[in-house]
C-alpha cells in the first residue's frame, strides 16, 4: 500500500510539473494545474497515517482464545495440555500478525507488532529450550520455561490492548 501511495504521489507530482513547465498554451500556471489531481493527492498522502481498525475483528477472537477455565492447564509448563493450549494461543496471535501484514498496516501497528514479536520469541525459545514434555518446570517456581509460558499465556491479551492503543494513537 505504501508503494502504491508513493507511486501515486510521484505520478501526480510528475503530471503537475509537466503541466506547469509546458507553458506554451498561453495559460497561467494556476489554469494549467488540474484541480482534481491536486485534491486527490491529499487523501493519498494522509492514507498511511489512518490505521485500519483491525481490532474490531480480532479482539473478539483474541478474547475467545483465552475464555474458559484454563487456570491450571499450565501448572506444569511442559504438560501436553499446556503445550496444546499455548500453541492455540500463539496461533491466534500469528493470525493477527498475518491480518496486519495482509492489510499492509505494519507501520500503523508498531506496539502490536512488538507484542506479537514477544510471543514469537517466547514460542521459539520454549520449543528450543526443550520445555515441552518437561515435568519439572512449573509456573510457580519461576523457571525459564515458566517465563516463556507466562509470555504465551498473556500474549493474546497484550496484543488486544496494543491494537487498541495503536489505533487510538493513529486517530
N, C-alpha and C positions, 0 to 999 in steps of 0.2 A: 504494500500500500504506500509506503514511504517513497519507493521508487516511482510509482505512478504519479504521486503528488508532485515530486520533484520534476519529473518529466513534463507534467502539465504546466508547472510554473515556468520552466525553461522555454517551453513552446510558446506560451503567452508572451514571455519577455522577448523572444526572438521575433514574433509577429509584430509586437509593438515597436521594436527597434526598426524592423524593416519598413513598417508603415510610416514611421516618423522620419526616416532618413531618405525616403524616396522623394519627397518634396517637389517633384516635377509636375504634380497635378494641380497646383495653384491653391491647394487647401492649406489652412494653417495647421499647426501641429495638433491642436485640440480637435479639429474637424477630422483629421486622418486617424485618430485613435478610436478604435471601435469601443463604444461604451459597454456592450455586453461582455466582451472579452476581459475588460478591466474589472468589471464587477464579479465575473465568475472566478477570477483568481483569488479573491478574498476568501471565499469559503474553502477553497482547496488548501490554502496556506494555514488556515486555522484548524483544519480537519484532524491532523495528527494529535493535537492537544486534547481533543474530545475523546475520552475513553469510552469504549463501548461498555454497556452495563451488563457484563457477563455474570455478575453476582446474582442477578435475577434468576438465572437458570441454575447456577452452580451452588449457591448457598444451600438450597434445599437438599441437593444431592450430598453435599458435604455433611450436613446435619443428619441426614438419614443414615449415612455410613457409620456414625458414632451413636446412633439411637439404640436403645435397648439396654439390657443388663449385661455389661461386659466388665464388671468390677474386678473379678478375679481371674479373668481369662489369661492375663499375662503375669500372674503372681510368680510363675516360673517362666522366665523370658524365653526359654528355649523349647517350651512345650509345643506340640503340634497345633493345639487350639490357638496359642498366641501367634505362631507363625502364620496360620491361616488368617487370623484377624488383622494383623499388621500388614499383611500382603493386600488384603481387601482395601484397607485404608490408604495405602500407598498408591494403589491403582486408581482410586478416585482422584487423588492429588495429581497423578500423572495425566489423567483425563482433563483436568483443569488446565494444566500446562499445555496440552495439545490444543485445547479450545482457544487459549490465548495466542498460541502460535498461528493457528488457522485464521484467527481474526486479524492477524498482523498487529497485535496490540502489546507486544512485549515491552515496548517503551512506555506504554500507558500504565503498566502494572509492575513497577520496579520492586516494590516491597513484597508483592505477591510472588514474583519470580525468585526473590531471595528466600522466602519461606519454602517455596517448592524445592529450591536447591538444598535447603537444610534437610528436607525429607529424603531427597535423592541421596545425599551424603550419608545420612543415618542408615538408610536401607542398604547401601553398598557396604558400609562398614559392618553392619550386622551380618551380612552374608559372608564377607571376607574374614570376619573375626571368629567364625565358627560358632556363632551364638545359637543358631537353630539346632535343636536337639540337646542342648546343654541342660542338664537337670540341676546344676549347681547355682546358677545365677538367678537372683530374684530382684524385683524392683525395689524391695525394701532395703536391701543391703548396699545399694548404690554401686553396683558393678558397672563396668564399661558397657557390657551388653544391655544392662538395665537402662543406661543412659540413652542408648540407641533406641530402645523400645519406647522410652518416655517421649522422645522426639517424634517417633512414628505415631504414638497414641494421640499426641496433641497436634500433630501436623494439620489434619483437616480443619480444626477449629482456628488455628492460626492463619491458615490460608484464607478461610472465610472472612476473618477480621481484616486481614491486609487487603483483600479485594475491595472491601467497603472503603477502607482508608485511601487506597489508590484512586478509586472513583470519586470520592469526595475531594481529594486533592486536585484532581484534574478539572473539577467543575468550576 
